[in-house]
Amino acid sequence: MRIAQVSAHTSPLAPLGGRETGGMNVYVLELSRELARLGYEIDIFTRRDADLPRVETIAPNLRLIRVEAGPPEPVEKEAIIDFLPDFARDMRRFVHEDGRGYDAIHSHYWQSGWAGGHLARALDVPHLVMFHTLGEVKNRARFGEQEPKKRIRHERQIVRRASAIVTASSHERELLERYYAADHGKIHTIPCGVDLERFRPSDRAAARKKLGLPLGAPVLLWVGRLEKLKGVDILISAVAQLDASDFTLLIVGGDDRADALKAELRGQAEAEGVAKNIRFIGAVKHEDLPDYYSAADVCVVPSYYESFGLVAVEAMACGTPVVASRVGGLISTVTDGVTGYLIPWRCPEPFAEKLEVLLTNPELRANFSRAAQKSVERFAWRRVALQMASLYDRVLAEHRSRGGVAGEGARFGKEAWEAALLAGGIR
Ligand code: UDP
């Protein structure tokens, strides 16, 4: 089976920890790798944002296709919308040149969903979409988030037209039904995966030595794309309330586009008297992260929202307990009081309280650590890929039994779609 994965705004090969390079990049690459190992032929389509070849072979059965749409340089995610018609057109061009076609299109994030939907209708194959984040949900998660109405309008349309919607958690499924009136039967929940070879427990003292961290004092860890929705402000205020004064908080992630937020957080840390305890490490390669997870006593995920929250799962795979917000996917990955703690309020005090409990209780940490390692076995990529593969089979069979393009798209012929694409663009 040949599957096109669409990741329009960000390449799965881009360095992680930037403003727009995190969980989705890991997801698209690792899922594709595993499907390719299972014998699926996978092409990942991404916008060409540098002077790099059109086709790059990543592994047997797995290629990256760079699509011509807009300038060959990084562009703000919000601006990519203007290039989506070109993106869809150039994907078509590639499919035509390549001559082999696809059995299904699987799009990631709404922009890819727009372009991938066009390709699926043009090729008359099923379209699966995974949103990773949703505009309506972001707007509700944090005061001050203002995702454009246009995004939400397109998300609604993609939800209506898709053959299937994949969510990483049952919570996201509920949100799609509640805010997007998504058809329950069309949504399939398949968790994200974690590389259990890479993320596994290792010696804490050795990891601390390697990272130049003190052996005898508490180490707390935060990892992610440095953006406001991640709640690092809550974490800084929480650590300011700890009894210990010799702890270190490592903030991993963020490129130069996060400088303004970093300065704001530094200012906050100064004001709260914990600047000397906090180290801003910047982005760290995925393969180097296990040392950070192993060095830490606790990994904190204080996000206002997380659709899945890979960081929590990676930490648990390394045997590090997690203190996380009780939001989104974290509700189904962290078991409160067993593998970590889930905090229902987005405020520092309860975070501080649970951090204090864990930091002062090594035996509890050891118990949580054992339970955490065990709990993530279900997220092995092989398991996730097999579930996805069986969804592809099912969706393809349904599509064929219906005799082709379903839903609203069926009212339009291929040519009509093509004409609309060329004439109308995206508004
Ligand atoms: N990550 C990384 N280096 C960094 C920061 C983050 O490799 O400096 C990775 C992290 O290990 C995880 C992903 O980026 O795999 C973040 O995924 P998560 O689901 O936690 O957050 P998202 O990016 O989806 O909001």
Residues whose N, C-alpha, C, O or C-beta is under 5 A from the ligand:
A	BS01	UDP	L16 G17 T21 G22 G23 M24 V26 V223 G224 R225 V252 G253 G282 A283 V284 K285 H286 G309 L310 V311
